[in-house]
Amino acid sequence: MHTALNEEEIIQYFDEDEVVINKVKELAELIKTSKHFVVYTGAGISTSAGIPDFRGPEGVWTLRAKGEAPKPSTSKTIAVPTLTHMSLVSLMNADYLKFLVSQNCDGLHLKSGISPSKISELHGNTNIEACAGCGKLFYRAGPVRFKPNKKCLTGGRCDECNIPLRYTTVAFGQSMPDQCLYQAEFQSKKADLSLCLGTSMRVQPACELPVAGKKKNKSHNLVIVNLQKTPYDNLCSLRIFAKVDVVLSLLMEFLNLDIPKYEFLNLSQDQDWLNTFHKFYKFREPSTDWFDDDIDQSDETLATFGLQKNNSNETLLKKDS
């Protein structure tokens, strides 16, 4: 399944250099006067890390719609945050950026140093697994999806419930993480400035969040930075057709902020960071069925993880336990 754009929608546009500079100066002034600035990120901010986007000219869905194989991708295990990722860290540390909403599941925002208390990852995180029984989340050093399966099992078990853990990345046809979405909606309604970076703004409900602030803030400003046109361009106070790394580099200069160099943070071993993560990072309420698709509990799938059903077929058990 894919949601590729048509040939007209896929066209990329580029503002002249002087136009970009003037627009970014205007964006800097909007940020300085904003009281609740929220950023929304899509796959376009990770392309310079070697991770393909979905709807660009070389995007995953674009190529699949043409019957072509996706381009090779940098492993999420070794991919590192980009200039844009690190600029957002600086904006947050300077208290300009109040909250970040992302459609990306590559894990680069948390790796960059964004606080788990200041982000909603609507489509999950490749490094996080979760317990549907108690809702507890577990941040790992690398990707947790051992093998794709309908039940989204990782092969791990909850250290409190002792039931199988699931990966948190959200695919087509699966319900959105309710707690995460509620948090994103709450922050979006407070926003007086919404900046969208590297997203085609085609996937609901994520695409509706950046304009949620318009209902409560008459002075709300929407700014979109993307090379392709989006369905929300006519609502923009400022529309920039340029690469996100170029825009963020200029923006940091105009705000007199440094772009921190990425350093490996070893988050999975940082107990202070993990305490913040467990307290503030949101995903789903505990539930017997986290997703809308059919749950695969076939013996073959369960055996992949050394699991079996109990007699009531309600609980998954470790074999020989």
QUIGI-V479122 format. One line per field, one symbol per residue. phi: phi as a letter, one per 40 degrees, with the letter a starting at -180 (. if undefined). Layout:
phi = ???
This chain:
phi = .abcccccccccbbccdcccdccccccdccccccbacbbbbbcccbcccgbccbbcdbcdccccccgbcccdbcdccbcbdcdcdcccccccccgcccabbbccbcgccccchccccbabbcbgaccbbabccbgcbbcbcadbccadaccgcbhcbccbcfbdcbcbcbbdgccccccccccccccccccbabbbbgbcfbbccdccccbccccbbccdbbbbbacbcbcbdccccabbbaccccccccdccccfbcccccbcbfccbcccccccdccbcbbbcdacbcbcccccbcdccccdbgbaccccgbbcbcdgc
